Amino acid sequence: MATSVAFLKSSIGSKLIMGITGLFLISFLIVHCSVNALIYVNDGGETFNVAAEFMSHNLLIRAMEIVLFIGILWHIFQSLILTLQNNKARPTGYRQHNNTGTSKWYSRWMGLLGTLILMFLIIHLRHFWVVSRFTDEITSGRETLFDEMKEVFQNPWVVILYVASMVSLCYHLMHGFQSAFRTVGFYHHHWTPVIIQFGYWFSAIICLVFASMPIAIYFKLIQ
């Protein structure tokens, strides 16, 4: 038991947890993006609302919601631990020219990108999750979650915030996607380059779909 705890507290253990929680959050993004993309059916939100209603009342989904929050918090906690460990290992820091030739700029700024995403997540939860779970705006039948989306995305500054946040998420995923696979031990001379390229496409497509939604609603391309 003590050995396991010591391993989890080590740099390798922290990275392993980061990789596992990262893969879990990636799977959540796929589900979340797929459900939200139902607004493009453009039927007044009927299909989207049916899916959202199912997600909010399914006991398995609600249980996974708790797991999701634990995963997010654990991912954040481990990122802080890794940052502290890295800073402790090199208290004077690396010189800039030692990094630029071997890594992408966004891989060196994962902490900042993650912080921006966390700030966005808090706002996003306030806009939709809090409203649907802790108020009667949705449950009373006065409006639907699709109505809430249309209301929130009528503010141009909110639209800009969401789009900018998706840019941050895209760069975060570009590094995090392939890094998660490496961290859990999957490395192959043939398949790793494929995973890296797939990660780029995955990051771009997921974030483009997410970013397009507030834009489409703001310009009333979706009714």
N, C-alpha and C positions, 0 to 999 in steps of 0.2 A: 504493500500500500504506500509506504513511505517512498519507495523507489518510483512508483507511478506518479506521485505528487511532484517529486523532484524533477521527473522528466517533463511533466506538463509546465513546470515553472522555468524550464531551461529554454534557451533560444530555439532549439530544434522543436521542442514540444509546443512552444508558442506559435511557431510558424506552421506546424501541422494543424493546430486548432484553427488558425487563420485560413488555411487552405480548405479545411472541411466546412467551416461556416461560410466561407466564400462560395463554394460550390452549391451549398444549400440556398444561399441568397440568390444565386444565379438561376436556380430552378424556380424560385419564387417569382423572379422577374419575368420568366417565360409565361407562367400562369397569369400573372397580373396584367401583362401586356396583352395576352390573348383575350382575356375577358374585357378589358377596356376597349380593345380594337373593335368590339361588337357595335360600338357607336357608329361605325362606318357602314353598317347595314342601312343607316339613315331612314329608320322607320319611326322616328319620333322617340327613340330611346327604348322602344318596347322590348326588343331582344336583349339589349344591355341590361335593362331593369330586371328581366326574368333571371338572367344569369347572376346579377348582383344579389337578388333576393335569395336565390339558391345558396350562394356563397355565405350569406349572412345568417342563414338558418340551419345549415348543415352542421351537425355536431362534430364530425370529423374535421371539417374546415375550421370551425371555431377552436378546436383543440390545436390544430396546426398553427393557428394565429398566435397562440401562446408560445409555441415552439419558435415561431418566426421572431417574435420580440426577444426571446432569449438568445436566439442566434444573432440578431442585430447587436444586442448589448454585449454579447460575448465577443463578437467580431471587433467592436469598438474597443473593448477592454484589452483584448490581445494586441491590437494595433498600438495602443498606448504603451503596453508592456514592452513590445518590440522596439518602439521608438526610444524608450528609456534605456533599454539594454544596448542599443546601437550607440546612443550618445555616451553611455558609460564606457563602452569599448573604445571609443575614439573621442575623448573629451575635447580635443583641440579641433576636431572636425577635419574632413577631407578638403583639399584644395579643389577649386572648381574644375580645373583642367584634368584632374584625375578621374572625373565622372563622365564628362561629356562625350568622350570617345567610346565608352563601353555601354552606355545605357541611354534610353530615351528620357527626355525631360520629364514626361509625366510619371515615369517610374520613380524619379527622384522626388516628386512632389505628391506622392500618394497620400501623405498625411494631410496636406492642405486640401486636396481634392475630396478626401474623405470627410473633412470638417465641413466643407461647403455642402456636401451631400447630406450630412447630418442636419445642418440648419434647414435645408430644403425639406427633409423628411418631417421635421417638427411642424413646419408650416403646412405641409401636405396632409398630415394626420389631423391637424386642426380643421382644415377645409372639409375633409370628407369622413375620416374615421370617427372623429369625436361627434360630428353631427349625426352620423348614422347609428352610433352606438349609445350615446349619452344624452341625446335630445329626442324630442318627439316629432321633429320636423319631418322625418322620413316615415317613422312608424305610425304616425297619426294619419298618414295618407294625404297630408296637405301638399306635399310635393314628393317627387321621386329623386333617386340619386342622380339621374340624368338631368333633372331640373336643377339640382344643386351644381352640377358641372357647368351648365349654361350660365348660371348666376355668377359663379366664381370667375369664370373666364370671360366675363364682360369687362373686367378691369384690365386695361392694357399692361399695367405694371406687373400684375400677377402673371400674365402670359409671358412677359419678358423674363420674369424670375424663373418660371418653369422651363422655358427653353434654355436659358443659361445654365440651369441646374442639370439639364440633360446633357449639355456639352461636358460638364464636369464629370457626370456619371460615365459618359462614353470613354473619356480618357482613363478614368479609374478602372473601367472594365478591360480596356485594351491591355493593361498590364496585369490586372488581377485575374483575368480568365486563364491565361497560359501559366501564370505563376501558381495558381491553385492546383493545377494538374501536376506541375513539377513538385510542389510541396508535398503532395500526398504520395509521391514516389513514381509517378508515371513519366518516364522519360525514354524516348526511343529515337534513334537517329533518323528514322523515316517519318514517324507519325508526329513527333513534336513540332516540326515546321508546319505540318498540316493543321495542328491544333492552334498554333500561333496565328496562322492566316484565318482560320475559322473564327478565332476569337476577335480579330479585327472586324470581320463581317458581322458577327453576332452583336458586337458592341455598337456598331454603326446602325444596324437595322433596328435593334431594340430601342435605342435612344431616339432615332429618327421617328419611329412610330409614336413613342411617348410625346415627343416634342411637337409632332404635327397635330395632336388632338386639341390642345388649347388654341392653336392657331386656327384650325378648321372651325372650331366653335365660335371663336371671336369674330371671324369674318362670315359667320352664318352659312358656311358651306355644309354644315350638318344642322338639321332642324329637328 
